[in-house]
Amino acid sequence: MSLYEDIVNHKEKLSLVGLGYVGMPIAVSFADKIDVIGFDINAEKIEKYKAGFDPTNEVGNDRIKNSKVDFTSDETRLKEAKFHIVAVPTPVNPDHTPDLTPVEGASRVLGRNLTKGSIVVYESTVYPGVTEDICVPILEKESGLKCGVDFKVGYSPERINPGDKVHRLETIIKIVSGMDEDTLEEIANVYSLVVEAGVYRAESIKVAEAAKVIENSQRDINIAFMNELSMIFNKMNIDTQAVLKAAGTKWNFLPFRPGLVGGHCIGVDPYYLTYKAEQLGYHSQIILSGRRINDDMGKYVAESLVKNLIRAEAPIRNAKVAILGFTFKENCPDTRNTKVIDIVNELREYGIEPVIADPEADAAEAEALYGIKFTDMKDIKDCDAVILAVQHDVFAEFTPADFDKMYKTEDAHQKILSDVKGILDRKTYENAGYIYWRL
Ligand SMILES: NC(=O)c1ccc[n+]([C@@H]2O[C@H](COP(=O)([O-])OP(=O)(O)OC[C@H]3O[C@@H](n4cnc5c(N)ncnc54)[C@H](O)[C@@H]3O)[C@@H](O)[C@H]2O)c1
């Protein structure tokens, strides 16, 4: 009897280690079919899930309330499961080197509670080699078991896109890999229970690890190219979006757009690859220049706004600037690694303390991480300039009348609107007398 059959027949359980934006939706999805233990070291988070509250907004309160996931912060409960999925964070240190502390910590927790016959699958984004060269030795040391004999490992990168209700776990082809053919089949079968789009069997764990890290590096480099174009075309007084629209009529022109690159994936994963490359004596040329461009875009947005204040003959110091949107991406409450903070910090250098509103963001998190208190949308008024920083759906519905209310009426100069992602119609605002700017 295979482990897969035992799991399907409810004789064995699956565990999720790390229940964040990635792990929690996976646990909830599997729990519709099989027995799932959901473990996280954050006891507070576990209590929220148990109470039927989904702070990530990924599955919603109702689904979590009705889910059969056995949520726990007691690591010994992991002994009850034989198929483990690890989805803990993989951030970078301030010097941009990989911070493997959570992956190593999760491996220790799992190792202490690992039983013979188990399969451990890592989902966290890593550089090629982390699963076999870093995690396996920890699992072996903590468990006293031998990999390949007493337990097996695999790797299956996660491609979900927080806030995206179309590309979900069920609808995205999932790469799976295993240390040998049998393990690969077990892992493929287990994921096929929930991934309707099907699985892709990578030829090795390292291939699967590498595939994930280059998917995001490719995006990062392409966005960096768009950002560079935007800086060039701004100097030429040409609208970048209009250029991209025209070029996009060619069949093989790729539809990327300029923008801020924050979050835990696109702005971080390339550093995992370049770190490993550097250990092997190769110094990245393309990947790291893309990173540098993207990392500087918040500063560029702020500087462009200041130039527009000067153009409008508005005072710079203590100008009233509102920033709409603070999360690292649209329609998602997550503010960690947001690049909007770079706009805020750069404006502060000019003596401007912006007011910030974000009806989608996790306000408690923003206050805890950045000391920022959001202003209510209805209290955004008397502004010299407004920066539309995040493409939330709620903002895309705004009309010129909605924006008009946000600006000062006394001693008024031309209204300045920075539409970072270019979601509004440029001509409408220019015709209404705005100084309209976008990347
Ligand atoms: N969020 C995304 O968009 C996304 C998409 C694809 C891949 N990924 C990758 O998936 C991984 C997880 O990302 P996330 O966004 O879910 O992170 P997250 O920060 O939302 O959640 C991670 C969870 O792991 C928990 N945790 C940390 N250390 C632990 C340990 N030792 N034992 C048990 N739990 C522990 C944390 O408490 C947290 O709840 C990362 O490697 C990320 O790069 C993320």
The ligand as an ORCA input file, in Angstrom:
! r2SCAN-3c Opt
* xyz 0 1
  N       3.287     34.881     -0.654
  C       3.569     34.643     -1.919
  O       3.212     35.358     -2.825
  C       4.369     33.439     -2.322
  C       4.160     32.877     -3.577
  C       4.921     31.783     -3.949
  C       5.888     31.309     -3.075
  N       6.080     31.892     -1.867
  C       7.080     31.321     -0.963
  O       6.410     30.536     -0.008
  C       7.076     30.617      1.247
  C       6.097     31.048      2.335
  O       5.637     32.367      2.042
  P       4.373     33.032      2.749
  O       4.051     34.232      1.947
  O       3.321     32.007      3.003
  O       5.008     33.464      4.129
  P       4.209     33.993      5.409
  O       5.184     34.836      6.144
  O       2.887     34.539      5.026
  O       3.906     32.684      6.252
  C       4.895     31.847      6.758
  C       4.395     31.212      8.053
  O       5.422     30.342      8.530
  C       5.439     30.434      9.942
  N       6.721     29.937     10.440
  C       7.920     30.565     10.458
  N       8.847     29.748     10.988
  C       8.226     28.587     11.292
  C       8.653     27.352     11.849
  N       9.923     27.160     12.218
  N       7.739     26.377     12.032
  C       6.440     26.573     11.672
  N       5.974     27.720     11.138
  C       6.866     28.705     10.949
  C       5.164     31.878     10.236
  O       4.659     32.051     11.546
  C       4.114     32.221      9.162
  O       2.807     32.032      9.629
  C       8.255     31.558      1.031
  O       9.385     30.811      0.708
  C       7.824     32.366     -0.158
  O       8.938     32.839     -0.886
  C       5.302     32.926     -1.456
*
